[in-house]
Amino acid sequence: MDDADTDPLLLHGLDSFVLPTAMAREMARRRPGTTLREFPGCGHWLHDDDPAGFAAAVREFLTAL
């Protein structure tokens, strides 16, 4: 992904059983420019757990491009 034209967005549900919070934060740290949005009370399927928050985060990210 070194040739990507835009910085990545990483959305993370803090209660995810798939991706531990420490690993999500490490992923963001290793990829400079990454926007990490954390969702308290959400699991791995945060688009189901918080559809409005998910949509707002994506919308905000895309609007800023």
CHARMM internal coordinates of N, CA and C (Angstrom, degrees):
IC EDIT
DIST 1 N 1 CA 1.4521
DIST 1 CA 1 C 1.5254
ANGL 1 N 1 CA 1 C 111.67
DIST 1 C 2 N 1.2935
ANGL 1 CA 1 C 2 N 118.52
DIHE 1 N 1 CA 1 C 2 N 12.24
DIST 2 N 2 CA 1.4521
ANGL 1 C 2 N 2 CA 120.02
DIHE 1 CA 1 C 2 N 2 CA -179.23
DIST 2 CA 2 C 1.5182
ANGL 2 N 2 CA 2 C 112.42
DIHE 1 C 2 N 2 CA 2 C -67.33
DIST 2 C 3 N 1.3256
ANGL 2 CA 2 C 3 N 118.21
DIHE 2 N 2 CA 2 C 3 N -18.70
DIST 3 N 3 CA 1.4539
ANGL 2 C 3 N 3 CA 120.66
DIHE 2 CA 2 C 3 N 3 CA -178.79
DIST 3 CA 3 C 1.5325
ANGL 3 N 3 CA 3 C 112.48
DIHE 2 C 3 N 3 CA 3 C -100.94
DIST 3 C 4 N 1.3199
ANGL 3 CA 3 C 4 N 117.64
DIHE 3 N 3 CA 3 C 4 N 14.49
DIST 4 N 4 CA 1.4693
ANGL 3 C 4 N 4 CA 121.17
DIHE 3 CA 3 C 4 N 4 CA 179.51
DIST 4 CA 4 C 1.5238
ANGL 4 N 4 CA 4 C 109.86
DIHE 3 C 4 N 4 CA 4 C -65.76
DIST 4 C 5 N 1.3238
ANGL 4 CA 4 C 5 N 116.06
DIHE 4 N 4 CA 4 C 5 N 143.28
DIST 5 N 5 CA 1.4579
ANGL 4 C 5 N 5 CA 121.73
DIHE 4 CA 4 C 5 N 5 CA -179.56
DIST 5 CA 5 C 1.5188
ANGL 5 N 5 CA 5 C 113.15
DIHE 4 C 5 N 5 CA 5 C -82.10
DIST 5 C 6 N 1.3040
ANGL 5 CA 5 C 6 N 117.36
DIHE 5 N 5 CA 5 C 6 N -16.25
DIST 6 N 6 CA 1.4623
ANGL 5 C 6 N 6 CA 120.70
DIHE 5 CA 5 C 6 N 6 CA -178.61
DIST 6 CA 6 C 1.5240
ANGL 6 N 6 CA 6 C 109.58
DIHE 5 C 6 N 6 CA 6 C -136.50
DIST 6 C 7 N 1.3055
ANGL 6 CA 6 C 7 N 114.93
DIHE 6 N 6 CA 6 C 7 N 155.33
DIST 7 N 7 CA 1.4581
ANGL 6 C 7 N 7 CA 119.57
DIHE 6 CA 6 C 7 N 7 CA 177.22
DIST 7 CA 7 C 1.5193
ANGL 7 N 7 CA 7 C 109.86
DIHE 6 C 7 N 7 CA 7 C -73.89
DIST 7 C 8 N 1.3263
ANGL 7 CA 7 C 8 N 117.18
DIHE 7 N 7 CA 7 C 8 N 149.64
DIST 8 N 8 CA 1.4648
ANGL 7 C 8 N 8 CA 120.51
DIHE 7 CA 7 C 8 N 8 CA -176.36
DIST 8 CA 8 C 1.5293
ANGL 8 N 8 CA 8 C 113.67
DIHE 7 C 8 N 8 CA 8 C -80.47
DIST 8 C 9 N 1.3079
ANGL 8 CA 8 C 9 N 114.05
DIHE 8 N 8 CA 8 C 9 N 157.67
DIST 9 N 9 CA 1.4540
ANGL 8 C 9 N 9 CA 123.66
DIHE 8 CA 8 C 9 N 9 CA 172.82
DIST 9 CA 9 C 1.5231
ANGL 9 N 9 CA 9 C 107.03
DIHE 8 C 9 N 9 CA 9 C -111.92
DIST 9 C 10 N 1.3228
ANGL 9 CA 9 C 10 N 116.34
DIHE 9 N 9 CA 9 C 10 N 126.53
DIST 10 N 10 CA 1.4658
ANGL 9 C 10 N 10 CA 121.66
DIHE 9 CA 9 C 10 N 10 CA 177.44
DIST 10 CA 10 C 1.5261
ANGL 10 N 10 CA 10 C 107.51
DIHE 9 C 10 N 10 CA 10 C -117.89
DIST 10 C 11 N 1.3183
ANGL 10 CA 10 C 11 N 115.99
DIHE 10 N 10 CA 10 C 11 N 114.38
DIST 11 N 11 CA 1.4599
ANGL 10 C 11 N 11 CA 122.34
DIHE 10 CA 10 C 11 N 11 CA 178.10
DIST 11 CA 11 C 1.5236
ANGL 11 N 11 CA 11 C 107.17
DIHE 10 C 11 N 11 CA 11 C -101.05
DIST 11 C 12 N 1.3258
ANGL 11 CA 11 C 12 N 115.92
DIHE 11 N 11 CA 11 C 12 N 130.32
DIST 12 N 12 CA 1.4604
ANGL 11 C 12 N 12 CA 119.17
DIHE 11 CA 11 C 12 N 12 CA -174.18
DIST 12 CA 12 C 1.5207
ANGL 12 N 12 CA 12 C 111.61
DIHE 11 C 12 N 12 CA 12 C -136.48
DIST 12 C 13 N 1.3249
ANGL 12 CA 12 C 13 N 116.15
DIHE 12 N 12 CA 12 C 13 N 122.97
DIST 13 N 13 CA 1.4573
ANGL 12 C 13 N 13 CA 121.67
DIHE 12 CA 12 C 13 N 13 CA 171.72
DIST 13 CA 13 C 1.5197
ANGL 13 N 13 CA 13 C 108.79
DIHE 12 C 13 N 13 CA 13 C -80.59
DIST 13 C 14 N 1.3024
ANGL 13 CA 13 C 14 N 117.04
DIHE 13 N 13 CA 13 C 14 N 122.84
DIST 14 N 14 CA 1.4613
ANGL 13 C 14 N 14 CA 120.99
DIHE 13 CA 13 C 14 N 14 CA -174.60
DIST 14 CA 14 C 1.5269
ANGL 14 N 14 CA 14 C 113.33
DIHE 13 C 14 N 14 CA 14 C -63.83
DIST 14 C 15 N 1.3351
ANGL 14 CA 14 C 15 N 117.62
DIHE 14 N 14 CA 14 C 15 N -19.25
DIST 15 N 15 CA 1.4595
ANGL 14 C 15 N 15 CA 121.12
DIHE 14 CA 14 C 15 N 15 CA 177.80
DIST 15 CA 15 C 1.5325
ANGL 15 N 15 CA 15 C 112.39
DIHE 14 C 15 N 15 CA 15 C -100.94
DIST 15 C 16 N 1.3312
ANGL 15 CA 15 C 16 N 116.95
DIHE 15 N 15 CA 15 C 16 N 19.47
DIST 16 N 16 CA 1.4638
ANGL 15 C 16 N 16 CA 121.12
DIHE 15 CA 15 C 16 N 16 CA -178.84
DIST 16 CA 16 C 1.5244
ANGL 16 N 16 CA 16 C 111.00
DIHE 15 C 16 N 16 CA 16 C -61.65
DIST 16 C 17 N 1.3261
ANGL 16 CA 16 C 17 N 115.95
DIHE 16 N 16 CA 16 C 17 N 133.22
DIST 17 N 17 CA 1.4588
ANGL 16 C 17 N 17 CA 121.62
DIHE 16 CA 16 C 17 N 17 CA 175.46
DIST 17 CA 17 C 1.5317
ANGL 17 N 17 CA 17 C 110.72
DIHE 16 C 17 N 17 CA 17 C -88.11
DIST 17 C 18 N 1.3229
ANGL 17 CA 17 C 18 N 117.47
DIHE 17 N 17 CA 17 C 18 N -7.43
DIST 18 N 18 CA 1.4597
ANGL 17 C 18 N 18 CA 122.45
DIHE 17 CA 17 C 18 N 18 CA -177.49
DIST 18 CA 18 C 1.5305
ANGL 18 N 18 CA 18 C 111.67
DIHE 17 C 18 N 18 CA 18 C -99.33
DIST 18 C 19 N 1.3285
ANGL 18 CA 18 C 19 N 115.80
DIHE 18 N 18 CA 18 C 19 N -43.71
DIST 19 N 19 CA 1.4634
ANGL 18 C 19 N 19 CA 120.96
DIHE 18 CA 18 C 19 N 19 CA -175.21
DIST 19 CA 19 C 1.5290
ANGL 19 N 19 CA 19 C 109.55
DIHE 18 C 19 N 19 CA 19 C -121.71
DIST 19 C 20 N 1.3165
ANGL 19 CA 19 C 20 N 117.10
DIHE 19 N 19 CA 19 C 20 N 105.49
DIST 20 N 20 CA 1.4642
ANGL 19 C 20 N 20 CA 119.61
DIHE 19 CA 19 C 20 N 20 CA 178.08
DIST 20 CA 20 C 1.5293
ANGL 20 N 20 CA 20 C 111.06
DIHE 19 C 20 N 20 CA 20 C -62.78
DIST 20 C 21 N 1.3175
ANGL 20 CA 20 C 21 N 115.64
DIHE 20 N 20 CA 20 C 21 N 148.93
DIST 21 N 21 CA 1.4590
ANGL 20 C 21 N 21 CA 121.37
DIHE 20 CA 20 C 21 N 21 CA -177.92
DIST 21 CA 21 C 1.5246
ANGL 21 N 21 CA 21 C 111.53
DIHE 20 C 21 N 21 CA 21 C -56.86
DIST 21 C 22 N 1.3027
ANGL 21 CA 21 C 22 N 117.33
DIHE 21 N 21 CA 21 C 22 N -43.53
DIST 22 N 22 CA 1.4693
ANGL 21 C 22 N 22 CA 120.26
DIHE 21 CA 21 C 22 N 22 CA -179.90
DIST 22 CA 22 C 1.5322
ANGL 22 N 22 CA 22 C 111.18
DIHE 21 C 22 N 22 CA 22 C -59.26
DIST 22 C 23 N 1.3232
ANGL 22 CA 22 C 23 N 116.85
DIHE 22 N 22 CA 22 C 23 N -37.61
DIST 23 N 23 CA 1.4562
ANGL 22 C 23 N 23 CA 120.13
DIHE 22 CA 22 C 23 N 23 CA -179.89
DIST 23 CA 23 C 1.5286
ANGL 23 N 23 CA 23 C 111.02
DIHE 22 C 23 N 23 CA 23 C -71.71
DIST 23 C 24 N 1.3280
ANGL 23 CA 23 C 24 N 117.49
DIHE 23 N 23 CA 23 C 24 N -39.95
DIST 24 N 24 CA 1.4617
ANGL 23 C 24 N 24 CA 120.51
DIHE 23 CA 23 C 24 N 24 CA 177.15
DIST 24 CA 24 C 1.5249
ANGL 24 N 24 CA 24 C 110.56
DIHE 23 C 24 N 24 CA 24 C -60.96
DIST 24 C 25 N 1.3058
ANGL 24 CA 24 C 25 N 116.24
DIHE 24 N 24 CA 24 C 25 N -43.20
DIST 25 N 25 CA 1.4695
ANGL 24 C 25 N 25 CA 120.23
DIHE 24 CA 24 C 25 N 25 CA 178.93
DIST 25 CA 25 C 1.5253
ANGL 25 N 25 CA 25 C 111.38
DIHE 24 C 25 N 25 CA 25 C -66.14
DIST 25 C 26 N 1.3189
ANGL 25 CA 25 C 26 N 116.26
DIHE 25 N 25 CA 25 C 26 N -37.27
DIST 26 N 26 CA 1.4681
ANGL 25 C 26 N 26 CA 120.14
DIHE 25 CA 25 C 26 N 26 CA 177.11
DIST 26 CA 26 C 1.5270
ANGL 26 N 26 CA 26 C 110.58
DIHE 25 C 26 N 26 CA 26 C -67.02
DIST 26 C 27 N 1.3289
ANGL 26 CA 26 C 27 N 117.40
DIHE 26 N 26 CA 26 C 27 N -39.92
DIST 27 N 27 CA 1.4619
ANGL 26 C 27 N 27 CA 120.82
DIHE 26 CA 26 C 27 N 27 CA 176.65
DIST 27 CA 27 C 1.5170
ANGL 27 N 27 CA 27 C 110.44
DIHE 26 C 27 N 27 CA 27 C -58.90
DIST 27 C 28 N 1.3216
ANGL 27 CA 27 C 28 N 116.94
DIHE 27 N 27 CA 27 C 28 N -45.27
DIST 28 N 28 CA 1.4659
ANGL 27 C 28 N 28 CA 121.25
DIHE 27 CA 27 C 28 N 28 CA 179.53
DIST 28 CA 28 C 1.5285
ANGL 28 N 28 CA 28 C 110.60
DIHE 27 C 28 N 28 CA 28 C -65.55
DIST 28 C 29 N 1.3161
ANGL 28 CA 28 C 29 N 116.79
DIHE 28 N 28 CA 28 C 29 N -39.68
DIST 29 N 29 CA 1.4624
ANGL 28 C 29 N 29 CA 120.32
DIHE 28 CA 28 C 29 N 29 CA -179.86
DIST 29 CA 29 C 1.5291
ANGL 29 N 29 CA 29 C 111.40
DIHE 28 C 29 N 29 CA 29 C -64.48
DIST 29 C 30 N 1.3212
ANGL 29 CA 29 C 30 N 116.15
DIHE 29 N 29 CA 29 C 30 N -37.69
DIST 30 N 30 CA 1.4707
ANGL 29 C 30 N 30 CA 120.35
DIHE 29 CA 29 C 30 N 30 CA -177.40
DIST 30 CA 30 C 1.5200
ANGL 30 N 30 CA 30 C 113.25
DIHE 29 C 30 N 30 CA 30 C -75.32
DIST 30 C 31 N 1.3050
ANGL 30 CA 30 C 31 N 116.53
DIHE 30 N 30 CA 30 C 31 N -17.69
DIST 31 N 31 CA 1.4673
ANGL 30 C 31 N 31 CA 120.34
DIHE 30 CA 30 C 31 N 31 CA 179.80
DIST 31 CA 31 C 1.5242
ANGL 31 N 31 CA 31 C 108.00
DIHE 30 C 31 N 31 CA 31 C -114.96
DIST 31 C 32 N 1.3287
ANGL 31 CA 31 C 32 N 117.74
DIHE 31 N 31 CA 31 C 32 N 90.93
DIST 32 N 32 CA 1.4691
ANGL 31 C 32 N 32 CA 120.16
DIHE 31 CA 31 C 32 N 32 CA -178.90
DIST 32 CA 32 C 1.5220
ANGL 32 N 32 CA 32 C 111.50
DIHE 31 C 32 N 32 CA 32 C -53.80
DIST 32 C 33 N 1.3115
ANGL 32 CA 32 C 33 N 115.35
DIHE 32 N 32 CA 32 C 33 N 141.15
DIST 33 N 33 CA 1.4610
ANGL 32 C 33 N 33 CA 120.85
DIHE 32 CA 32 C 33 N 33 CA 179.98
DIST 33 CA 33 C 1.5165
ANGL 33 N 33 CA 33 C 113.82
DIHE 32 C 33 N 33 CA 33 C 90.59
DIST 33 C 34 N 1.3337
ANGL 33 CA 33 C 34 N 117.23
DIHE 33 N 33 CA 33 C 34 N -6.27
DIST 34 N 34 CA 1.4596
ANGL 33 C 34 N 34 CA 120.72
DIHE 33 CA 33 C 34 N 34 CA -179.97
DIST 34 CA 34 C 1.5214
ANGL 34 N 34 CA 34 C 110.11
DIHE 33 C 34 N 34 CA 34 C -68.39
DIST 34 C 35 N 1.3117
ANGL 34 CA 34 C 35 N 115.59
DIHE 34 N 34 CA 34 C 35 N 133.97
DIST 35 N 35 CA 1.4528
ANGL 34 C 35 N 35 CA 121.98
DIHE 34 CA 34 C 35 N 35 CA 171.29
DIST 35 CA 35 C 1.5196
ANGL 35 N 35 CA 35 C 107.25
DIHE 34 C 35 N 35 CA 35 C -94.18
DIST 35 C 36 N 1.3227
ANGL 35 CA 35 C 36 N 116.29
DIHE 35 N 35 CA 35 C 36 N 116.83
DIST 36 N 36 CA 1.4641
ANGL 35 C 36 N 36 CA 121.26
DIHE 35 CA 35 C 36 N 36 CA 177.94
DIST 36 CA 36 C 1.5106
ANGL 36 N 36 CA 36 C 108.41
DIHE 35 C 36 N 36 CA 36 C -104.32
DIST 36 C 37 N 1.3239
ANGL 36 CA 36 C 37 N 116.42
DIHE 36 N 36 CA 36 C 37 N 119.94
DIST 37 N 37 CA 1.4627
ANGL 36 C 37 N 37 CA 121.77
DIHE 36 CA 36 C 37 N 37 CA 174.79
DIST 37 CA 37 C 1.5134
ANGL 37 N 37 CA 37 C 107.56
DIHE 36 C 37 N 37 CA 37 C -113.09
DIST 37 C 38 N 1.3103
ANGL 37 CA 37 C 38 N 115.52
DIHE 37 N 37 CA 37 C 38 N 122.16
DIST 38 N 38 CA 1.4601
ANGL 37 C 38 N 38 CA 121.38
DIHE 37 CA 37 C 38 N 38 CA -179.28
DIST 38 CA 38 C 1.5238
ANGL 38 N 38 CA 38 C 110.03
DIHE 37 C 38 N 38 CA 38 C -104.27
DIST 38 C 39 N 1.3164
ANGL 38 CA 38 C 39 N 115.35
DIHE 38 N 38 CA 38 C 39 N 139.94
DIST 39 N 39 CA 1.4538
ANGL 38 C 39 N 39 CA 122.44
DIHE 38 CA 38 C 39 N 39 CA -176.47
DIST 39 CA 39 C 1.5296
ANGL 39 N 39 CA 39 C 110.02
DIHE 38 C 39 N 39 CA 39 C -118.27
DIST 39 C 40 N 1.3391
ANGL 39 CA 39 C 40 N 117.09
DIHE 39 N 39 CA 39 C 40 N 101.24
DIST 40 N 40 CA 1.4672
ANGL 39 C 40 N 40 CA 120.16
DIHE 39 CA 39 C 40 N 40 CA 177.34
DIST 40 CA 40 C 1.5274
ANGL 40 N 40 CA 40 C 110.85
DIHE 39 C 40 N 40 CA 40 C -63.58
DIST 40 C 41 N 1.3181
ANGL 40 CA 40 C 41 N 115.83
DIHE 40 N 40 CA 40 C 41 N 142.61
DIST 41 N 41 CA 1.4543
ANGL 40 C 41 N 41 CA 120.60
DIHE 40 CA 40 C 41 N 41 CA 177.52
DIST 41 CA 41 C 1.5136
ANGL 41 N 41 CA 41 C 114.53
DIHE 40 C 41 N 41 CA 41 C 77.18
DIST 41 C 42 N 1.3330
ANGL 41 CA 41 C 42 N 117.30
DIHE 41 N 41 CA 41 C 42 N 5.21
DIST 42 N 42 CA 1.4608
ANGL 41 C 42 N 42 CA 120.96
DIHE 41 CA 41 C 42 N 42 CA 179.86
DIST 42 CA 42 C 1.5203
ANGL 42 N 42 CA 42 C 109.95
DIHE 41 C 42 N 42 CA 42 C -112.62
DIST 42 C 43 N 1.3236
ANGL 42 CA 42 C 43 N 114.72
DIHE 42 N 42 CA 42 C 43 N 147.49
DIST 43 N 43 CA 1.4471
ANGL 42 C 43 N 43 CA 120.76
DIHE 42 CA 42 C 43 N 43 CA 175.91
DIST 43 CA 43 C 1.5132
ANGL 43 N 43 CA 43 C 110.86
DIHE 42 C 43 N 43 CA 43 C -94.59
DIST 43 C 44 N 1.3204
ANGL 43 CA 43 C 44 N 115.80
DIHE 43 N 43 CA 43 C 44 N -154.79
DIST 44 N 44 CA 1.4636
ANGL 43 C 44 N 44 CA 121.48
DIHE 43 CA 43 C 44 N 44 CA -177.81
DIST 44 CA 44 C 1.5300
ANGL 44 N 44 CA 44 C 111.57
DIHE 43 C 44 N 44 CA 44 C -66.45
DIST 44 C 45 N 1.3046
ANGL 44 CA 44 C 45 N 117.26
DIHE 44 N 44 CA 44 C 45 N -31.83
DIST 45 N 45 CA 1.4688
ANGL 44 C 45 N 45 CA 121.15
DIHE 44 CA 44 C 45 N 45 CA -177.89
DIST 45 CA 45 C 1.5255
ANGL 45 N 45 CA 45 C 108.71
DIHE 44 C 45 N 45 CA 45 C -95.46
DIST 45 C 46 N 1.3231
ANGL 45 CA 45 C 46 N 116.61
DIHE 45 N 45 CA 45 C 46 N 59.09
DIST 46 N 46 CA 1.4600
ANGL 45 C 46 N 46 CA 120.11
DIHE 45 CA 45 C 46 N 46 CA -173.16
DIST 46 CA 46 C 1.5230
ANGL 46 N 46 CA 46 C 112.74
DIHE 45 C 46 N 46 CA 46 C -63.88
DIST 46 C 47 N 1.3115
ANGL 46 CA 46 C 47 N 118.58
DIHE 46 N 46 CA 46 C 47 N -23.05
DIST 47 N 47 CA 1.4645
ANGL 46 C 47 N 47 CA 120.11
DIHE 46 CA 46 C 47 N 47 CA 175.38
DIST 47 CA 47 C 1.5313
ANGL 47 N 47 CA 47 C 111.09
DIHE 46 C 47 N 47 CA 47 C -65.69
DIST 47 C 48 N 1.3391
ANGL 47 CA 47 C 48 N 117.17
DIHE 47 N 47 CA 47 C 48 N -24.67
DIST 48 N 48 CA 1.4669
ANGL 47 C 48 N 48 CA 121.32
DIHE 47 CA 47 C 48 N 48 CA 173.90
DIST 48 CA 48 C 1.5282
ANGL 48 N 48 CA 48 C 110.98
DIHE 47 C 48 N 48 CA 48 C -87.38
DIST 48 C 49 N 1.3330
ANGL 48 CA 48 C 49 N 115.81
DIHE 48 N 48 CA 48 C 49 N -38.27
DIST 49 N 49 CA 1.4671
ANGL 48 C 49 N 49 CA 120.42
DIHE 48 CA 48 C 49 N 49 CA -176.92
DIST 49 CA 49 C 1.5246
ANGL 49 N 49 CA 49 C 112.38
DIHE 48 C 49 N 49 CA 49 C -72.05
DIST 49 C 50 N 1.3194
ANGL 49 CA 49 C 50 N 117.24
DIHE 49 N 49 CA 49 C 50 N -34.82
DIST 50 N 50 CA 1.4662
ANGL 49 C 50 N 50 CA 121.72
DIHE 49 CA 49 C 50 N 50 CA -178.68
DIST 50 CA 50 C 1.5244
ANGL 50 N 50 CA 50 C 109.40
DIHE 49 C 50 N 50 CA 50 C -145.49
DIST 50 C 51 N 1.3366
ANGL 50 CA 50 C 51 N 117.43
DIHE 50 N 50 CA 50 C 51 N 71.85
DIST 51 N 51 CA 1.4637
ANGL 50 C 51 N 51 CA 119.64
DIHE 50 CA 50 C 51 N 51 CA -175.64
DIST 51 CA 51 C 1.5309
ANGL 51 N 51 CA 51 C 113.39
DIHE 50 C 51 N 51 CA 51 C -60.13
DIST 51 C 52 N 1.3157
ANGL 51 CA 51 C 52 N 117.27
DIHE 51 N 51 CA 51 C 52 N -38.20
DIST 52 N 52 CA 1.4706
ANGL 51 C 52 N 52 CA 119.84
DIHE 51 CA 51 C 52 N 52 CA -179.85
DIST 52 CA 52 C 1.5262
ANGL 52 N 52 CA 52 C 110.83
DIHE 51 C 52 N 52 CA 52 C -67.76
DIST 52 C 53 N 1.3270
ANGL 52 CA 52 C 53 N 117.09
DIHE 52 N 52 CA 52 C 53 N -43.08
DIST 53 N 53 CA 1.4631
ANGL 52 C 53 N 53 CA 120.80
DIHE 52 CA 52 C 53 N 53 CA 177.96
DIST 53 CA 53 C 1.5169
ANGL 53 N 53 CA 53 C 112.01
DIHE 52 C 53 N 53 CA 53 C -65.11
DIST 53 C 54 N 1.3230
ANGL 53 CA 53 C 54 N 115.64
DIHE 53 N 53 CA 53 C 54 N -40.75
DIST 54 N 54 CA 1.4681
ANGL 53 C 54 N 54 CA 120.99
DIHE 53 CA 53 C 54 N 54 CA 177.21
DIST 54 CA 54 C 1.5220
ANGL 54 N 54 CA 54 C 110.36
DIHE 53 C 54 N 54 CA 54 C -60.32
DIST 54 C 55 N 1.3334
ANGL 54 CA 54 C 55 N 116.27
DIHE 54 N 54 CA 54 C 55 N -50.41
DIST 55 N 55 CA 1.4630
ANGL 54 C 55 N 55 CA 120.91
DIHE 54 CA 54 C 55 N 55 CA -179.30
DIST 55 CA 55 C 1.5267
ANGL 55 N 55 CA 55 C 111.32
DIHE 54 C 55 N 55 CA 55 C -61.82
DIST 55 C 56 N 1.3174
ANGL 55 CA 55 C 56 N 116.98
DIHE 55 N 55 CA 55 C 56 N -40.62
DIST 56 N 56 CA 1.4695
ANGL 55 C 56 N 56 CA 120.73
DIHE 55 CA 55 C 56 N 56 CA 179.80
DIST 56 CA 56 C 1.5273
ANGL 56 N 56 CA 56 C 110.85
DIHE 55 C 56 N 56 CA 56 C -64.47
DIST 56 C 57 N 1.3256
ANGL 56 CA 56 C 57 N 117.15
DIHE 56 N 56 CA 56 C 57 N -41.72
DIST 57 N 57 CA 1.4678
ANGL 56 C 57 N 57 CA 120.29
DIHE 56 CA 56 C 57 N 57 CA -179.92
DIST 57 CA 57 C 1.5294
ANGL 57 N 57 CA 57 C 111.17
DIHE 56 C 57 N 57 CA 57 C -64.55
DIST 57 C 58 N 1.3231
ANGL 57 CA 57 C 58 N 116.54
DIHE 57 N 57 CA 57 C 58 N -43.23
DIST 58 N 58 CA 1.4630
ANGL 57 C 58 N 58 CA 120.56
DIHE 57 CA 57 C 58 N 58 CA 179.13
DIST 58 CA 58 C 1.5233
ANGL 58 N 58 CA 58 C 110.00
DIHE 57 C 58 N 58 CA 58 C -66.67
DIST 58 C 59 N 1.3258
ANGL 58 CA 58 C 59 N 116.51
DIHE 58 N 58 CA 58 C 59 N -44.73
DIST 59 N 59 CA 1.4674
ANGL 58 C 59 N 59 CA 121.02
DIHE 58 CA 58 C 59 N 59 CA 179.63
DIST 59 CA 59 C 1.5320
ANGL 59 N 59 CA 59 C 110.79
DIHE 58 C 59 N 59 CA 59 C -59.72
DIST 59 C 60 N 1.3209
ANGL 59 CA 59 C 60 N 116.40
DIHE 59 N 59 CA 59 C 60 N -45.88
DIST 60 N 60 CA 1.4597
ANGL 59 C 60 N 60 CA 121.70
DIHE 59 CA 59 C 60 N 60 CA 179.95
DIST 60 CA 60 C 1.5386
ANGL 60 N 60 CA 60 C 110.72
DIHE 59 C 60 N 60 CA 60 C -61.13
DIST 60 C 61 N 1.3168
ANGL 60 CA 60 C 61 N 116.51
DIHE 60 N 60 CA 60 C 61 N -43.93
DIST 61 N 61 CA 1.4534
ANGL 60 C 61 N 61 CA 121.57
DIHE 60 CA 60 C 61 N 61 CA 179.36
DIST 61 CA 61 C 1.5255
ANGL 61 N 61 CA 61 C 110.96
DIHE 60 C 61 N 61 CA 61 C -62.64
DIST 61 C 62 N 1.3420
ANGL 61 CA 61 C 62 N 116.53
DIHE 61 N 61 CA 61 C 62 N -47.79
DIST 62 N 62 CA 1.4604
ANGL 61 C 62 N 62 CA 120.05
DIHE 61 CA 61 C 62 N 62 CA -177.93
DIST 62 CA 62 C 1.5212
ANGL 62 N 62 CA 62 C 112.44
DIHE 61 C 62 N 62 CA 62 C -68.07
DIST 62 C 63 N 1.3111
ANGL 62 CA 62 C 63 N 117.01
DIHE 62 N 62 CA 62 C 63 N -34.72
DIST 63 N 63 CA 1.4631
ANGL 62 C 63 N 63 CA 121.12
DIHE 62 CA 62 C 63 N 63 CA 178.77
DIST 63 CA 63 C 1.5200
ANGL 63 N 63 CA 63 C 110.87
DIHE 62 C 63 N 63 CA 63 C -64.56
DIST 63 C 64 N 1.3245
ANGL 63 CA 63 C 64 N 116.19
DIHE 63 N 63 CA 63 C 64 N -33.50
DIST 64 N 64 CA 1.4637
ANGL 63 C 64 N 64 CA 120.89
DIHE 63 CA 63 C 64 N 64 CA -177.81
DIST 64 CA 64 C 1.5389
ANGL 64 N 64 CA 64 C 112.86
DIHE 63 C 64 N 64 CA 64 C -77.34
DIST 64 C 65 N 1.3261
ANGL 64 CA 64 C 65 N 117.82
DIHE 64 N 64 CA 64 C 65 N -10.17
DIST 65 N 65 CA 1.4683
ANGL 64 C 65 N 65 CA 119.74
DIHE 64 CA 64 C 65 N 65 CA -178.60
DIST 65 CA 65 C 1.5186
ANGL 65 N 65 CA 65 C 111.70
DIHE 64 C 65 N 65 CA 65 C -70.74
END
COOR INIT
IC SEED 1 N 1 CA 1 C
IC BUILD
